[in-house]
Amino acid sequence: MDVHQVLTGTLSPDTQIRNAAEQQLSQAAEADFAGYLTTLSQELANEQALPEVRVAAGLALKNSFSAREYNRLRQVQERWLQQIDPSIKNSVKSLALKTLSSNNARAGQSAAQFIASIASIELPRNQWPDLMQILVSNVGGEGVTDHQKQASLTTIGFICETDDEDLRMSLAQHSNAILTAVVQGARKEEASNDVRNAAITALGDSLEFVRTNFDNEDERNYIMQVVCEATQATDSRVQQGAYGCLNRIMGLYYDKMRFYMEKALFGLTIQGMKKGSTEMRQYFNFARVATSEVIPVLLELLAKQDEDAADDEYNVSRAAYQCLQLWAQAVGSAIVGPVLGFVEKNIRSEDWHYRDAAVSAFGAIMEGPEEKVLDPLIKQALPVLIGMMDDQVVQVRDSTAYALGRICEVVSEAIDPSVHLQPLISCLFQGLSSHPKMAASCCWALMNLADRFAGEPGCQRNALSQHFQASVTHLLQVTERNDADNQLRTAAYEVLNAFVTNAANDSLGVVATLSDVILQRLENTIPMQQQVVSVEDRLTLEEMQTSLTSVVMAIVQRLEAEIKPQGDRIMHILLQLLSTLGAKSSVPDTVFAAVSALASALEDDFLKYMEPFVPYLYNALGNQEEPALCAMAIGLVSDITRALNEKVRPFCDSFMNYLLNNLRSTTLGNQFKPAILQCFGDIAQAIGGHFETYLSVVAQVLQQAAGISISPETNYEMLDYVVSLREGIIDAWGGIIIAMKTGGKTRLLTPYIESIFQLLNVVYQDPNRTEALLRSSMGVIGDLSEAFPMGEYSNYFRAEWLTQMARDTRANKDFSGRTQDTARWAREQIKRQTGKLGHLFISRRQPEPESPPILDPLWSPDREHVSRKHSLADSARGLGHRELSPSTS
């Protein structure tokens, strides 16, 4: 292979030449990976080669260690770890490090990416221990060129911007080296703006890993000094990066920022927005005091829209909108005066930028000020806003729709249904149909409107009732329009979901009729699988199938048991879908959610569908290459188990085997483990005493999981994981205790009583415990008491901390009534166990304390936790709204 020619080919504008070159590289990597790496790294380091060829070599090297799918990523990483001789590894890494000193900045940048890809593999495994020190020397050593400094700092930035939890945890061990390099390069004494910019960027990427340094006042002061000085740089890139660092620092280390806010940051922030006065004053309650200075600046910046900006593009106007939102939440009603003046002045401006800014500003302050202040303003503004939905400029209409959505979401009480609802619904439906850019905003506003005017659950009639039939008809027409694109069609189905979910009882006839229409449309998509000829066709079809299946799910959830006559048809269509979908399709996720809803509605009548459906469920449970689908399957097991109760027994052996295998998996990561443990509890409660078959294995798993602890250095992801894990453990024990009690087998719990109380004590002492964890703990306390009514383990209930835990939970006014009631019941059970309610218990000798649980590597955190909702179908519903305005966000 002529490497120079092939690499040149990968840059060719001719698609055929480029594809052929990329294919040659792929074949070379498969045939001799070690030789491939050696050849390309030599070309990367070759100062005689053309710059674009060196860049292509670095890109190809980096891509050799990249993959979008997690399982594929593990495979390419293992190839480096297992197949490459250490001498070749060292040679390849040495050549890459050498390239950092190249006079060609593009080659150095390319080498930085490659080095970061290797570091992501080796640093978590304690390999390449001298990498960080080499990079530090490259920044601060004698005779180092600016190109080498810049490339080395860029390398640090690439390494630190990782999402890989293993690498993130290992980087904390290198915090001193990282900070030494980036602060050295970011200082005002650094003459090269390119170096300083690279250093500030790397600092922003590394801030999460230097917590111990921020805990040290002297080090924190120096870091803040360097960043604040960088905001005064003449280079705009350095300025912007420094303000970005301050933003991240404030989010990560807010508790340590008061001194700096009082002394410097307020002044710097105003200066950064206005590019004006450098005066710094001492402020207390700075946001409220500074409102008169800051808000006019933000309002003017709102009018700096870029009409060509993409929906996800962040710019000055969108940043100003976000800041205005947050400021309103901070200062409350104090913001209304200056904003209202701006709105009144500009709402009818001939310049659309200011009309848009005015309507956006009004929507931005809906959260924060008192409702009694906003109520009359909203009533006065609604006719104007509804009229602005006919504005000639689509950006203004879009922002108006979003502002109406904000009103519906936050202060819907100000909307008079008899006066405002009909014109509000009409203008939003008109906007939904008028322009694709408005689809998301109108959709979100209509969903908020439906949620806020639903009335009490199960009510006979609500404010939507008189508009329900017309709204459904309009939405069905929108989704069938010939000119409807995917975005519009998907948005319309999301609104349909919201209306169905919030339908009053007098609209259920319309919902039942709607089910026939939606099922027919969904059935019609199945033969279309044979007509797909391109990736775009497949994505369009799958998006339609997902939307339709979501509506089916919403209908099932709203009709509940009344869906039974349609049950056979629904399952037949869903099974047809599953049988025709290809690998890696996203549709099965929604199909599983719809199955969950149907199982919950039919309860044990769902049993007749298990035989044809369960093969798909088993496949998903065992499909560790698609973690999202596997997660849905785990949730679905819980939902089906709760629906079928004891009738689920024939499937439990398979369920338990798949769940235990997933617990042991290194592919799936820890985000699945809490949900699996909760699933054990659901299975136990469903089959009662028959859970004895699995008790010893599951109990050992729960004891091992309970051994995971939290240290002062624990990061947020690990903290969230441990708390969620404990929720799963407690929920599992709750189900098991109930199962053994109903099955008359409470004696089987004897070996585990002490470890359960040990875990409860850990929960009591944990300041990060959640309401859900405390509620489950209260349930376990009560269940244990009822499982052993004769006081066999009353000594455990006499612990002072247990009583205090129940009291604290019951007395917490921020907790829900359900939590407080559970705590009250637990407190009564504690009193019964300790004889304080007049019951006489027969004391028995407590069992010998068992050995502390063994800490198993199975439970060490390696991924951020994604908590499972109570119902799989519930978690699959809804379209998330945006935090920022469509045209100003």
N, C-alpha and C positions, 0 to 999 in steps of 0.2 A: 504494500500500500504506500503510495506517494502521499505522505501525511500532509505536506504543504499544499498539494493540489486538492486533496479531499477537504481540508479545513477551509480553503478558499471557496470550494464549492458550497459549503454550508452557509456562506454569506451571499450566495448568488440570488439576484432578484428573480431568476428563472425557477419556477416551482419545480419543474422536472429535474433540473440539475441539483437543486437544493435537497430534494427528497432522496435522490440517488446517493448524494454525499452522506446524508444523515444515516441512510441504510448501511453504507459501507462502514461507518463508525460503529454502528450497533453490532454489525457482524464481527468486526475486529474485537470489540469488547467481549463478546460471547466466546470467541475462539481462544483468546489469550488475554485475560483481563490484566494480568501483571505486566505483560509487554505493552498493552494498550496504555496503561497508566504511565509507564516509564517513557514511552515515546512522546505522549502528549505533554508530560511535565517538562521534558527536555525542550520541546518546542515553545512551551510557555516561557521558559527561562532564556531562550535564545535571543540575545540582543541583536543578532543580525537579521532575524525574521521580521516581516512586515508587521506593524502594530495590530492590524486587523486580524492577521493570522494568529498572533499570540492571544488576542482576546478570544477568538474562536476556540483555541485550545483550552483556555481556562474555563470557558463556558461548558465545553464538552466534558471536562473533568468534573466540574461541579454537578452537572446533570447526571453523571455516573453514580452519584450518591443521593439523588433526589427522587422522590415519588410522591404523588398526591395521596395515594391510598396508604394507610398505616401499615397494612400487612406487607405490601410491596416494599415500603421503606425499610422495614425490618430485614427483608430478604437482601436488599442491596447493601445494607450495613453489615450483615453477617458475611457477605462475600468478601468485604474488606478485612473483617476480623479473622476469618477462618482460612481464606484461600491465598492471601498474599504473604509472602515471606517477609520477616521483619526487616531484612536488609533492604528489600525493595521499598517497603513502607518508609524507612528512614531516608532513602534516596529521593523518593517522590516528595516527601515533606520538606526536605532540605532545599530542593529546587524551587518549591513554591515560596518558601521563606526568602530565598535569594531574590526572587522576582519582585519582592516588596521594595527592594532598593533600586529597581529599574528607573531610568530617567523617563520612561514612557508611563505616564500616569494611568492610561487605560489598561496596560498590562498589569500594573500593580493592583488596580481595582479588581481585575479578573482573578488574580492570585488570591486576593482577600476573600472572595466568595468561595474559592476552592478550599482554602485553609479552614474557613468557618464550617464547611460541610464535613471535613475530617474531624474537626474539634467536637462537633456535635455527637460523633460516634465515640471518640476516645476520652474526652474529659469526664463524662459520667462514669467511665470504667477506670478512672485514675491512671489513664495512659497519657502520654505526651505531657509529663509534669512540668517541663521547662518552657512550654509554649508562652505562657503569660509573661514570664520573666524576659523572654526574648523580645516580645512585643514592647515591654516597658523599656528595655535597653534601646530599642529602635527609635523610641520617642525622645528619651532624655540622654542618650549616650553621646560621647564625643565624636565629632566628624560625621554625624548622621545628616543626610540630605533631607530637604523638605519633602521630596517625593516619598522617601522611606517613612518619614514621620506620618505623612498623610495616609499612606497605604496601610501602615500598622494600626493607626487609630481606626481606620475604616474596618479593618479586620476585627478589632475588638467590638465595634458596633454591630457588625454582622453576627458575631457569636452571641452577643447579648440580646438581640431582638428575637430570640427563639421562643417558640411556644412549647417546646419539649420540656416536660416537668422534670425529667431526670437531669437534663442539662442545666435547667434553672436552679435546681438544688445544688449541683456541683459548683456553679458559678459563685455561690455565696462564699465558698472556701477561698476564692481568688479575689475577694473584694478589695483587699489592700493593693494588689498589683494593678487591678483595673483602674482604681481611683488614682493611683500614682501616675499612670500613663495619661488618662484623660484630663486630669487637672493640670498636669504639666503642659499639655498641648493647648488647653483652653485659656491659659493665663494671658493677661493683657500684654505681658512682655514678649509673647510670641509674635514674631514679625510677619509670618506668613498667614494671610487670611484663610487660605485653603486648609492649612494645618489646623488653624483654630476652629474652622467650621467642622472639620472631621471630628475634632475632639469634643465639641459641644454636642454633635449628633450622637457620638458614642456615649457621652455622659447621660443623655436622655434615655438611651436604650438600657443603660446599666443601673439606673437609680433603684430599681427594685431589689438589687442584689447587694446593696451597700448599707443595709439597715443598721448593722453594728457600728459602722462609721458615723452614721447620723445620730446614733445614741451618744457618741462622744462629742461634748460641746465644742472643744477646740477644733476637731476635724470638721464638724458641722459648720462652724463659723467660717472656716477657710473655704469650704465648698461654696457656701452662700456668697461669700465675697467674690469669688471667681465668676460665678454665674451672674451676679448683679453687675459686675464690671463689664461682662460680655454684652449686657443689654445696651451699653454705651458705645459699642464698637461702630466703626464707620462702615463696615461691610454689612449689608442688610441680611445676608444669609446667617451671619453670626448672631445678629440681633434676634432674628426670628427663632433660631434654635435656642437662644438663651431664654426667651419668653416661654417657649415650649417646655424647657427644663423647669422653669418656675411653676408652670401649670402642673406638671407631673409631681414635683416636690410637694406642692400644696396638697395634692390628692393623697400622696403616700404618707406624708409626715406632718399632717395638719396640726397634730397636738404639739409640735415643736416650733410652730411658725409664728406665734404671737409676737415675739420680740422682733422678728424680721419684718412682719407686717407693719408694726408700729413705727419702726425706724426707717424702712426703705421701700418695701414692696408696693405700698399704695401709690407713692409718688412715681415709682417706675412704671406702674400699670397705666396711670393717667398719661404719663409722658409717652408711653408706647402707643397709646391710642391717638393722642393728639399731635405727637411730635412737637410739643410746645414747651411750656414752663418746666423748669427743672426743680422748682421749689418743693421741698419735702417738709411735711408738717407731722406732728404727732397726733394720732387719731385713736380714739376709743369708740367701740361700736362703729367702726369705720364705714361700713356700708351705708348705714342710715345717715351719718353725718355727711358722707360724700355724695349722696344721691343727687343733689342739685348740680354737682360738677360732672358726674359720670353719665347720668341719663341723657342729657342733651348730646353728648358725644356719641353714645350708642345709637340714639335715634337717627342722627345724621348718617352713621355708618350703615344703618338698615337700608338706606336709599342707594347704596353702592352695589346693587345687584348686577350679576352677569347673566343676561338672558340666555347665553349660549352654554352656561354651566350644566354639566351632567347632574342627575339627581343626587349622586353620592359625592359630588365634588364640594370640598370645604373651602369657603372663601370668607372675605371680610364681613359681608352682609349676614351670612349664616352664623358666623361666630358672634356677631353683635346680637342676633336674635337669641341665641343660646344664653349669652350673658344677661340679656334683659329678662329672660325667664327666671334665671337663678336669682337675679337681683330682686325681682318681685317676691320670690319666696322668702328672701332674707329680710326685706324691709317692710313687707306687707302693704298696708294702705298708703304709706308715705309715697309710693311710686305713682299713685293714680293721678295726682295733679299734673306733674310735668308730662306724663304720657298723654293724658287727655288733651292738654293744650296742643301737643304735636298732632294728635289725631284730628281734632277739630280744624286745625289750620290746613291740613294736607289731604283729608279724606276725599275732597273733590278737586284736587290739584290737576292741572292739565298735563303735568309730567307724570306718566304712569309709575315711574320709580317711586315718587313720593306717595301716590295713592296706595301702591303696594306696601310701602313702608308703614303707612298709617294703619292699614288694616292688620298687618302683621304685628305691629306694636300692641294694638288692642287685644289680639288673641294671646300674645305672650304674657300678659299680666293677669290672666284669669285665675292663676293659682298663687295665693299669697295674701292679697287684700281680703278684708272681711266681706262676707257675702252681702251684708246689709249696705255696704258701700257700692258693690258691683251691681246689685240687683236693679236699681233704677237706671243705671247707665246701660245695662244690657237690654232692658225693655225699650229704651230709647234708640239703641243702636240696631236692634234686629231688623226693622224695616229697611234701614239703610244698607245693612250687610246683604240682606236678601236681594235688594235691588242691584248691588254690585256683582251678583252672580251673572249679570248680563253685560259686564264690562267688556269692552272691545279687545282688551289685552288678556291673553290666556294666563299670564303670570299673576295678574291681579285676581282673576277668578279663582285660580288655584289657591292662592293665599287666603282668599275669602272663605272658600270651602273649609280650609284647615282651621281658620279662626272660628267658624261655626262649629266645627268638630270639638274645638277646645271648650267652647261654651257648653255644648251638650255633655262633654265629659266631666267638667269640673263644677259648673254652676247651672245645672239643668233646671233647678228650682225657679230660676228667673224666667223660664220659658212657659208661657201660658198656653196649654194645649189647645184651648178653644180659639185662641187668636193666632198663634204662631205656627202650630204644627203643620197645618195643611200647606201654607206657602213655603215652609221650611223643607218639607219632604219634596214638594214639587221642584223647587229650585235645585236641590241636591240631585234628584233624578235627572233633571235636565243637564246638569253639569257632568254627571256620570256618562251621559250619552254623547256629550258635545266634543270632547277632546281627550285623547289617551293620556296626556300629561296630567289631567285632573282626576283620572280614575281613582288613584290611591287616596287622595284627599277626600273626595266625595264618599268613597267607600267607607273610610274611617269615620267620617262625620255621621253617615247613616247608621253605622253599627253602634256608635255612641248613643245616638238618638234612640235606637231600638232598645239598647240596654237600660237607658235611664227612664223610659216610659213603659217598661214592662209590667209595672205594678208588683203586687205580692205574688210569690210563686203559687201557681194553681188558681189564680183569680179567674172569675167568670168572664170579666171584661176589663180591658185596659184602654189607655189613650190611643194605642195603635189599632184597636179593633176596627174602627170605621175606615181606616186607610189600608187594612191588611190585604184584602183581595186585590185592590188596584195596584198595590206595591208589588205583590207577587207576580201579577200579570205583566207589569212593566219590566221587572227583572228578567222574566222568561223571554220577553221580546228582545231585550238588550243582548242576552246571551246568544240569540239566534240570528242577530243581524249579520248580513254578509260582510260588512266592513268592520266587524268587531275583531280586534286583534287579541292576542293572548292576555295582555295586561288588562284590557277592559273586561273580557269574559271572566277572568279569574276574580277580578274585583266585584263584579256583579254577583257571582256565586257566593262570595264571602258575605255580601249584604244579605242575600237570601238566607244563608245560614243564621245570621243574627236575627232576622225577622221570625224564622221558624222557631228558634230557641226561645224567643220571648213572646211567642203567641199566647194569647189568653185562651181560656177554654172555649169561648164562643167562636174561635177561629180554627179549632182542631179539624173541622170538616174540610176546610180549605187545605190544611196541611195533609190530610189523608188523600185528597185528590191530587195534590202536588206529588205525592209519593209515586203515583202511577206515571206521571210525566217524567220524573227524574229517572226512575228505574228503566223506562223505555229508552231514554237518551243514553243511559249508561250501557244498556244491552246493545244498542246500535254501534257503540264504539269497539266492541269486541272483534267483529270481522275486519275492522279497519287495520288491525295489527298486520294483516297480510298485504296491505297496500302501502306500508311504510317503505320508502326508498332512500331516505336520508336521515342523518342524525337530527336535523331540524324537524322533520316530520315526526320522528319518534318523540322528541321532547314536547312538541305541540299536543300530540295525542295523549301522552302521559299526563300533561298538565290538565287537560280536559277530564280525563278519567279520575284524577285526584280530586278535582273540584266537585265533580258529580258524586263521587263516593263520600266526600265530606258532607254534602247536602243529605245524602241517604242517612248518614250517621246522625245528623242533627234531627232529622225526621223521627228516627227510631227513638232517640233520647226524649223527644217531646211527646210522642204518642205512648211511650212506655209499653205496658202490656197490651194496649190496643193495636200494636203493630203485628200481633200474632198471625192474623189472616194473611199478611204479606210475608211472613217469615220464610216460607219455602222458596218463594220467588227471589227474595233478597239473597239468601244463602246460595241459591243456584247461580245467580249472576256473579256474586263475589268469588265463588269457586271457579267459575269460568274465567274470570279475570286472572286469578292466581295461576291457572293452568296455561295461560297464553302469554304471560309477561316474561320478558327476557331477563337475563342476569343483570344485576346492578340497577334494576328499575327502582324508582322511588315510590311507585304506586302501592306495593304491598304494605308499606307503613300505614297508609290511610285505610287500606282494606282491613288490616288487623284492628285498627281503631274502630271501624264500623262493626266488625265481628264482636269486639268487646261490648259495644253499645247494645247489640242484639242479644248477647248472652245475658247482660244485666237486665234487659227488659223481659226476656222469656224465662229466666232462672232455670229450673231443672228441665223445662221443656226444650232447652237447647241441646240436651243430651243426644237427640236423634241426628244432630249435625256433626257430632264429634268424629264419627268413623271416617267420613269423607274429608273432614277438615284437618284432623290431627296430623297427617303426614306433612302438610305445609307448615304447621306449627313446629313440629320436630325439626324440619329442615332449617327453619329460621333460628331455632334455639342452638343448633349446631353450627350455624354459619358465622364463624368468628371473623371471616374476612369482611363482613358487612356489619360493623358494630351497631349502627343505628337500628337495623332490622332486628338484630339479636336483642337489643334493649327493648324494642316494642314487644317481641315475643315473650320476654321475661315478664313484662307488665301484663300481657294477655293471659299468661298462666295464672296469675293472681286473680284476675277478673273472672276467668272461667271457673276457677276453684270456688270463688265466693258465690257464683251463680248456681253451680251444680251441687255444692255441699258434698254429702257423703257419696253421691253418685259419681264423683270424680275419681273414686278409688282405683278403677281399672287402669287409669292413665298415670297414677302417681309414681310408680316405679320408673317409668321413662322420664317423667318430669324431674324427679329427684336426681337421676343420673346426669341429665343434661345440665341441671343447675349446679351440681357439684363439679362437673367438668369445667363449667364456665368460671367457677370460683378459682379453680387452679390455673386458669389460662393466664399466660403472660402476654397474650395478644390483645385481649380485651381491655385490660387496665382496670383500675380500682373503681371507676365511676359506676360499675355494674354491681359491686358487692353489696352495698346497702339494700338495693332493690331485691337482690337474690335472698338476702336474709329475711326481709319482709315477706317474701314469697313463701319461705319455709313456714312462717307463722300462719299465713293464710291457709296453706295446705293442712297444717296441723289442726287448725280450728275447724276445717271442713270435714276431716275424716275422724276426728276425735281420738279415741283410744287406739285406733289402728295405726296412728303415727308412731307407736312403740317401735315399729320396724326400723324407723330412721332415727330414733331419739339419740342413741349414743354417738352416732356420727355427727349429727347436727349440733349436739351439745358441745362436742369437742371443738367444732368450728367456731361456735359462739364464744367459747372460753378463750380460744386463741385470738379472736378478733378483739375481745375486750382488753387484751393486753397492750394494744396500741395506746400510747400516751401523747400528751401535748407538752412541749417544752417552751420556754420563753422565746426561743429563736424560731418557733414554728411560723411558717409563712401562711398567708391567707388561704391558699388553695389546700394546704395540708390541714389547716384548722377546720375548714369547711368539710373536708373529707372525713376527719375523725368524728366530728359532731354528727354527721349524717350516718356514719358507720354505727355509732352508738344508738341512734334512732332505730336503725335496722335490727340491731341486736335486741334491744328492748321490745320492739314489736314482735320479733320472733319468739322471745320468751313468753310474751303475753299470750300468743296463740297456742304455744305448747302447754302452758299451765292450764288454760281453759280446756284443751284437748284431753289432757290427763285427768282433769277433774270430771268432765262429762263421761269419760270412758271408765271411771272408777279405778284409775291406775296412778293415783298421786304418789304412791310409794316409789315409783320409778324416778321421781324428781329429787329424792333424798340426796344423791351425790352432788347435786348442782345448786342446792339452796344457798350455801355459803358464797359461792362465786356470784350468784345473782345479787345478793346483798352487797357484795364488794363493788359490783358495777354500779349499783344504785348510789353507793357512797361516792364513787368517782363522779357521777353525774351531779350530786349535791355540791361537791367542791369545785366544779367547773364553772367559772364565770361566763363561759361562752355557751352555756346550755340554752337551747331554744325552747319556746313554748311547746312545740310538738314533742320534744324529748321529755319535758317535764310531765306533760299530759300522759304519755305512754308509761312513764315511770310510775305515776300515780295509779294507773290501771294495773300494772304488775303488782304493786303493793297490795291493792285490794284483792286481786285474783289469788295471790298467795295466801292471803288470810282466809278467803273462802275455800281454798283448796285444802287447808289444814285447820278446820274450825275448832279442833280440840286443843289448840295451843301447843302443838308439838314443837313449833319453832318460835314460840313467843319471845324468847330471849332476844332474837334479832329485832323484833318489833319494839323492844324497850330502848333501843339506841336513841339518844337525845337528838342526833342529827336527822333521824328519820321523821320524827315528829315536827322538827323545825322545817324540814323540806316540804312537808304537806301544808304546814301553816303558811309558809312563804308563797307557795303556789296558789293557795286559796285566796290569799290577801292581795295578790297582784291585780290591780284594777285594769291594767293594760291587757290582761289575758281574757280570752273569750269566756262566755258563760259555761260552755261545754267543759273547758279546762278547769274552771273553778268548781263546777259540780263534781267532776272526777276527783279533784283534790279533797273536796268535802267528804265524799264517800270513802276515800283512802284514809282520811283522818278518823272516821268512825270505825273503820276496820282495825286501825292501830289501837284505838281505845278498847275494842273488844279483845284483841290479842293480849293486851296488858292488864285486862281485868277491870278497866276503869268504867265499864258499862254494866258491871254487876254480873258478868259471866264468869263462871268458875272453869278454869282450864286444868286439865291433867298434865302436869309437867313431865316431860320425858327428857332423857339425856340427849344433849345435842351431839350430832355426828362429829367424828374427828375432823379437824380442819384438813382439807385436801391441799395438795401441793399447788403452788401458784401456777396459773396457766402458762404454757410454753409460748413464747413469742415466735410466731411462724413468719417466715419471709413472705408468705402468701398475703399478708395484710399490710406490708410496708407500702406507703402511698406512692403511686407512680403516675397518677393522672388526676386532673381536677374532677371533683365529684359533680355529677349531674343528677339531682334528686328526682325520683319518680313520683308523679302525682298519684292521688288516691285511685283514680280511674284512668285507664289508658285512653279511653275515648275523650275524657275531659281534657287531658293534656294535649290532645291532637287538635282541639278546636281553636278557632280564632285567628285573626290576622293581626300581628303586632303593629301598633301604631308607632309613628316616628316621633322622636323627641323634638325635632326641629321642623320649622315651617317649610313646606315644599319649595317655595321660591325664595324664602329668606333664610332657610336653614341649610 
